[in-house]
Amino acid sequence: MKRLVLWILLIALTVAGCSDDEEQFDFLVPPGPPQAADDNYQMVGNVQLTVAANQGLLVNDPVPAPVVQFQNPSAQGGVVAVSADGSFTYTPPAGFRGTDTFTYTTGNAGGQSTATATIQVPALALFVNNTAAGGGAGTLASPFNTLNAALAAAAVGDTIFVFRGDGTNTGLAGAVDLLDGQQLIGEGSGLTLNGAQIVPADGFPNLTGPINLADGVTVRGLRIDGAAGSAIVGIGVDGSDILIDNNQIANPGDDGVTLENSTGLISITNNTFEGINVEGLFDLDMGVDVVNAGATQLTLTVTGNTFTSTAGQNPSNAVGFVTLETTQVNATVSGNTVTGAAGTSWDDGINGFADGDSFLNVTASNNTFTDLEADGFDFAASTTADLAAIMNENSVTRPGGNGAIFFSDSTDGLSAIFNNGTITDPGNVGLALLIFGAGSDNAFTAVNNDIVNAGVSGLSLSLFDGVLAPAGGVSGNTITNPGFSGIDLVTVGGEAALALTDNTITGAAFEGLFLRAFGDSSLVLGMRNNQLTGNNTLDIVADFTAAAEDNSNLCLAATGNSAEEYWFSQAGTAVFSVENFANFAVVNSGIVTVVTGTITDVAAGNCSAP
């Protein structure tokens, strides 16, 4: 009987296989059993963790299958909700920090597989809203109503978020002492945690401060108004990426931000400073005040901030640096706006003083300074300090003093660069350099600047001792309507070598270019393709005057220059040499007059001018 059945089946299959019609057979293979793999996630506590399917529980499974069941609550009492596609939400218990787990099971027709999801909660977010009811747990759903409650509950590395609340400092007043790694964030910046926006940016909460920094902290999105001392204070902190960002800093009793002997990396970005006031003769309240000594090393960024002065108040410098002993400070100051008004203005936009054996390196670019009481930039080096000031594409309008001044009596020297800037209506000098340091090596570069209506000179360089090296020279500048001379270069001692090229000077009350060598100084000058026109508006001197006096040595190589008249003077035992002087009026344009003394004609190249 069995043999008969087999023959019948064989015949049936044979007949089916011999059909002229093409047939397609779909065989359904039962799925194999799923294989779920354990998962690990990290989050900040007191908020919900939301994980999409593309980062969910099934992504790492060797054989994925839909989630068919899950554990809720979690091992530590958290609330868990998991979808079939592996996406899930997890809400830890209020105030929980540590490790939590929940299991989930995937399944299909081939079977089931169970895995464990581990949630690391190393830190908390603690929420403050001064309109909340008392007794809150500090969670997003149940915030504290005082900042002190959050500070008391917070540990190292936690986040404290402050809602604007009612806009007053009720419950938010007083000193804030941060712990290492904490983030103090206000609603002004909003809050993003665990990859999701928790609170959108809105109004700024109103704290009084001061806020005392710790290592590696963040302070952002706050209004800090009326601190008894400085609004934000960092003394001896290790930067480790300290961030002070998007705060409104107003009416402190001292500085906006004070940093003393701080190290590492610190960024001060996108803040506003107002209401800073100097209250006494020796009270130098600043927007950002940096004082470092000892063997500290600091890298600082000050970018995108706005400094304004308030009627009736008279702040000191917007940004100030003092380096002492053997400290090293490297600072980038860029994109800041400093605005003053008559009688209520900031002293300097940026002020830097390096003393001892310290090193101060400041790079400043794209800053805009308007209506300052003193100088746009004021840098000085003393003792054996090294100072490097690199300025590029800055704008200074109506400073009461100088657009920028660089001073050094350090025996190590100064390197100053001011390029591509605009200086308008300075009360004194557009760019000023004064060197006194015995034996010092100094370098100065001024390229492609536009200096208009300087009260005295457009550019003034004075060397009393030391060496002024060629560096980038003075080139491509346009100087218009200075109250004295366009460029004055004076050496009293030391040695200077400088190139003046492609400058345009017009409308100077006296000389377009004024050169003097005194004492036993040495001045070597390469002067090429400068245009001196319409100067000597008082009709007292000439477009160009140059003199060597006392026991000095002045050597000039000049070609391609244009001026109405050139005056040359030599006195005492000084030596005044001019390359190819007999043909000076041929290789340059203008009348040549020897006012007094003897000018020595030397061959081209004799001066070795830069």
Secondary structure by P-SEA (a helix, b strand, c coil): caaaaaaaaaaaaaaaaaccbbbbbbbbccccbbbbbbbbbbbbccbbbbbcccccccccccccccccccccccccbbbbbbcccccbbbbcccccccccbbbbbbbccccbbbbbbbbbbcbbbbbbbccccccccccccbbbccaaaaaaacccbbbbbbccccccccccccbbbbccccccccccccccccccccccccbbbbbcccbbbccccccccccccccccccbbbccccccccccccccccccccccbbbcccccbbbbcbbbbccccccccccccccbbbbbccbbbbbbbbcbbbbbbcccbbbcccbbbbbccbbbbbbbbcbbbbbbcccccccccbbbbbcccbbbbbbbcbbbbcccccccbbbbbccbbbbbbbbcbbbbcccccccbbbbbcccbbbbbbbcbbbbcccccccbbbbbccccbbbbbbbcbbbbcccccccbbbbbccccccccccccbbbbcccccccbbbbbcbbbbbbbbcbbbbcccccccbbbbbcccbbbbbbbccccccccccccccccbbbbbccbbbbbbbbccccccbbbbbbcccbbbbbccccccccccbbbbbccccbbbbbcccccccc
